[in-house]
Amino acid sequence: MSVLKCGPYKSARTLHSGLKIIPARARAIGADGANSAVRKAMGVQYLSWNYDQTGVVATVHLSEETENTTAWQRFLPTGPVALLPLDSTRSSLVWSTTQDHAKDLLKLPDEQFVDALNDALWKQYPRRGAVDACTSWVGSLLRRAGLPDGAERQLPPSVRAVAASSRAAFPLGFGHSTRYVAPGVALVGDAAHRVHPLAGQGVNLGFGDIKDLTEFLADAMYTGLDITHHSWLEKYESSRQRHNVPTQLAIDALYRLYTLDIAPMVLVRSVGLQLTNALHPLKKMIMSHATT
């Protein structure tokens, strides 16, 4: 259920969206996506912009059964393509690309779509000699310091087939609600925030919202507060915005960094990934933040 409402209605007032809410008595959770009607009914400011990209999604069958516990992502000139594990033989595809390319991908027969996907995962693009030389030099410095060189390579899986009727597409963009709460109302997930899928963090941000929301609600009930009390609602909003806003801005910065194909930016992101992979404490800190 995308919107949950309970409790008696008394002097309801109608907002511009046509929804009726009662500030004092309504209990509502806005979990109705990026175009949230609940958020619009709250009348809060929503900051947003589009990336002029489309995300093509599908369920794909892998060529071989594997443990399949690793999410794979490759940055292509048109945008990142990612495989997220579902089980030992299937993964979920999120392919971010241009709008015209996305339309072409949706029109392809299944066999040709699989060929295009495998080509995107495996095709070798021309490499920049200066960037390779610099990352090699950084790797040698890391080894001298007794650290891994951060240059380990693993091969992505190949795809055998795409599940019937699983292909779809959606526009990509950024969005953030300046308020997550109103009297008796709380926003969660894409209703509160929207991110580019390149870091795979959209669902994690939503899970974090639900976790904090239920914990603050439990604390409120334990202390005898009404579930619409502003105190716990504001604690929820403050907690999640302190986590979500920096994460969203970091993802937006990564997106913009990877859209630039000039040598200095390619070097910066290549060395940055190499250092992140080599410095385990930094890597663990990033992973810990991403999973909360």
C-alpha positions in Angstrom: 0.0 0.0 0.0 1.6 3.3 -1.1 -0.3 5.5 1.3 -1.5 4.4 4.7 -4.1 6.4 6.5 -6.0 5.6 9.7 -7.8 7.4 12.5 -11.1 9.3 12.4 -11.6 12.3 10.3 -13.2 15.4 11.8 -12.8 18.9 10.5 -11.0 18.0 7.3 -9.6 20.6 5.0 -8.9 20.1 1.3 -5.6 21.1 -0.2 -4.7 21.9 -3.8 -4.1 18.3 -4.7 -7.6 17.3 -3.8 -6.4 15.1 -0.8 -8.1 15.7 2.5 -5.9 15.6 5.7 -6.5 16.6 9.3 -3.5 18.2 10.9 -4.5 17.2 14.4 -5.9 13.7 13.9 -4.8 12.2 10.6 -2.1 9.6 10.5 -0.5 9.3 7.1 2.7 7.9 5.7 3.7 9.2 2.3 5.4 6.3 0.5 3.9 7.0 -3.0 7.0 7.7 -5.0 8.8 10.6 -6.6 5.5 12.3 -7.7 4.1 11.9 -4.3 0.5 13.2 -3.9 1.0 13.2 -0.1 4.0 15.5 -0.4 2.1 17.8 -2.7 -0.8 17.9 -0.2 1.7 18.9 2.5 2.6 22.0 0.5 6.3 21.7 1.2 9.1 22.9 -1.1 10.6 20.2 -3.4 14.0 20.8 -4.9 14.5 18.8 -8.1 16.3 18.6 -11.5 16.5 16.2 -14.3 19.6 14.4 -15.6 18.3 14.0 -19.2 18.9 10.3 -18.8 16.7 7.2 -18.7 17.1 4.1 -16.6 16.4 0.9 -18.4 15.5 -1.9 -16.0 15.0 -5.6 -16.4 15.4 -9.0 -14.8 18.2 -11.0 -16.5 19.3 -14.6 -16.4 23.0 -15.2 -15.9 24.9 -17.5 -18.3 26.1 -19.6 -15.3 24.9 -20.3 -11.8 27.1 -18.5 -9.3 27.2 -17.5 -5.7 26.1 -14.1 -7.1 26.6 -11.9 -4.0 28.4 -9.0 -5.8 26.8 -6.0 -7.4 28.5 -5.1 -10.7 28.7 -1.6 -12.2 30.5 -0.3 -15.2 30.7 3.3 -16.3 30.2 3.7 -20.0 30.3 6.9 -22.1 26.5 7.1 -22.1 26.1 6.2 -18.4 26.6 3.4 -15.9 25.2 -0.1 -16.4 24.7 -2.2 -13.2 23.7 -5.8 -12.3 22.3 -6.3 -8.8 22.1 -9.9 -7.5 18.7 -11.5 -7.0 19.6 -15.2 -6.6 22.2 -17.6 -7.9 20.9 -17.4 -11.5 19.3 -14.0 -11.8 20.2 -10.3 -11.4 18.4 -7.0 -11.7 19.6 -4.7 -14.4 19.7 -0.9 -14.1 21.2 0.6 -17.3 21.4 4.4 -17.2 21.8 5.9 -20.7 20.6 8.6 -23.0 16.9 8.9 -23.7 17.3 8.0 -27.4 19.4 5.0 -26.6 16.9 3.8 -24.0 14.1 3.9 -26.6 16.2 1.8 -28.9 17.0 -0.7 -26.2 13.3 -1.2 -25.4 12.5 -1.8 -29.0 15.1 -4.6 -29.5 14.1 -8.2 -29.6 15.2 -10.1 -26.5 18.1 -11.8 -28.2 19.5 -8.5 -29.5 19.0 -6.8 -26.2 21.0 -9.5 -24.5 23.8 -9.1 -27.1 23.8 -5.3 -26.5 23.9 -5.8 -22.7 26.9 -8.2 -22.9 28.7 -5.9 -25.2 28.1 -3.0 -22.7 29.5 -5.2 -19.9 32.5 -6.6 -21.7 33.5 -4.2 -24.6 37.0 -2.8 -24.2 37.3 0.9 -24.8 40.5 2.8 -25.7 42.5 3.6 -22.6 44.4 6.7 -21.9 48.1 6.0 -21.6 48.8 8.9 -19.2 46.0 7.8 -16.8 47.3 4.2 -16.9 50.8 5.4 -16.1 49.7 7.5 -13.2 47.5 4.8 -11.6 50.5 2.4 -12.0 52.7 4.9 -10.2 50.2 5.3 -7.4 49.9 1.5 -7.1 53.7 1.2 -6.7 53.6 3.9 -4.0 50.9 2.0 -2.2 52.8 -1.3 -2.4 55.9 0.4 -0.9 53.7 1.5 2.0 52.6 -2.0 2.6 49.1 -1.4 1.2 47.3 -3.2 -1.6 47.7 -1.3 -4.9 43.9 -0.9 -5.3 44.0 -2.3 -8.8 42.5 -5.7 -8.4 40.3 -6.8 -11.3 37.4 -9.2 -11.4 35.3 -10.1 -14.5 31.6 -9.4 -14.6 29.1 -12.1 -15.3 27.6 -12.6 -18.7 23.9 -12.6 -19.4 22.1 -15.5 -21.1 18.6 -14.1 -21.4 16.2 -11.4 -20.3 13.0 -12.3 -18.4 9.9 -12.0 -20.5 8.1 -8.6 -20.3 10.5 -7.4 -17.6 12.0 -4.5 -19.5 10.9 -1.0 -18.5 12.3 2.5 -18.4 12.0 5.6 -16.2 13.5 9.1 -16.3 16.4 9.9 -14.0 16.6 12.9 -11.8 17.4 14.4 -8.4 14.8 15.4 -5.8 14.6 16.4 -2.2 11.7 17.6 0.0 12.7 20.4 2.4 10.4 18.9 5.0 9.7 15.2 5.6 6.9 15.7 8.2 3.8 17.7 8.8 1.2 17.3 11.6 0.4 13.6 11.6 2.2 13.0 8.3 5.7 11.6 7.5 7.4 11.0 4.1 9.6 8.0 3.3 11.6 6.7 0.3 11.3 8.4 -3.0 8.4 10.6 -1.8 11.1 12.4 0.4 14.2 12.1 -1.8 15.2 10.9 -5.3 18.7 10.0 -6.5 20.5 8.8 -9.6 20.8 5.0 -9.5 24.5 5.0 -10.2 25.4 4.2 -6.6 22.5 1.9 -6.0 21.5 3.9 -2.9 17.9 4.7 -3.5 16.5 1.6 -1.9 19.0 1.9 1.0 17.9 5.4 1.8 14.3 4.3 1.9 15.1 1.3 4.2 16.9 3.8 6.5 13.8 6.0 6.5 11.6 3.1 7.6 14.1 1.9 10.2 14.4 5.3 11.9 10.6 6.0 11.5 9.7 2.8 13.3 12.3 3.3 16.1 11.1 6.9 16.8 7.5 5.8 16.7 8.2 3.0 19.2 10.0 5.4 21.5 7.1 7.8 21.3 4.6 5.1 22.2 6.8 3.9 25.0 6.9 7.3 26.6 3.2 7.8 26.1 3.2 10.4 23.3 0.5 10.4 20.7 1.9 9.0 17.4 1.1 12.4 15.8 3.2 14.3 18.4 5.6 16.8 16.7 8.5 15.9 19.0 9.2 12.4 17.5 8.2 13.5 14.0 10.9 16.2 14.1 13.5 13.8 15.5 12.8 11.5 12.5 13.1 14.4 10.0 16.3 15.7 11.5 17.9 12.2 11.7 17.1 11.3 8.1 18.0 14.6 6.6 21.4 14.6 8.3 22.0 11.3 6.6 20.2 11.7 3.3 21.3 15.1 2.1 25.1 14.4 2.2 24.5 11.1 0.5 22.4 12.7 -2.2 24.9 15.4 -2.9 27.7 12.9 -3.0 25.8 10.8 -5.6 25.1 13.9 -7.6 28.7 14.9 -7.6 29.7 11.4 -8.7 27.3 11.5 -11.6 28.7 14.9 -12.7 32.2 13.6 -12.3 31.6 10.6 -14.5 29.9 12.6 -17.2 33.1 14.4 -17.9 35.4 12.7 -20.4 38.4 15.1 -20.1 41.7 13.7 -19.1 42.2 15.5 -15.7 38.7 14.3 -14.5 39.3 10.8 -15.8 42.6 10.8 -13.8 40.9 12.2 -10.6 38.2 9.5 -10.6 40.6 6.7 -11.5 43.0 7.5 -8.7 40.1 8.2 -6.3 38.7 4.7 -6.9 42.1 3.2 -6.6 42.8 4.9 -3.2 39.3 4.0 -1.9 39.8 0.4 -2.8 43.3 0.3 -1.3 42.5 2.1 2.0 40.3 -0.4 3.8 39.2 1.9 6.7 38.0 4.5 4.2 36.2 1.8 2.2 34.5 0.4 5.3 33.4 3.9 6.4 31.8 4.5 3.0 30.1 1.1 3.1 28.9 1.6 6.6 27.3 5.0 5.7 25.7 3.5 2.6 24.0 0.7 4.5 22.4 2.9 7.3 
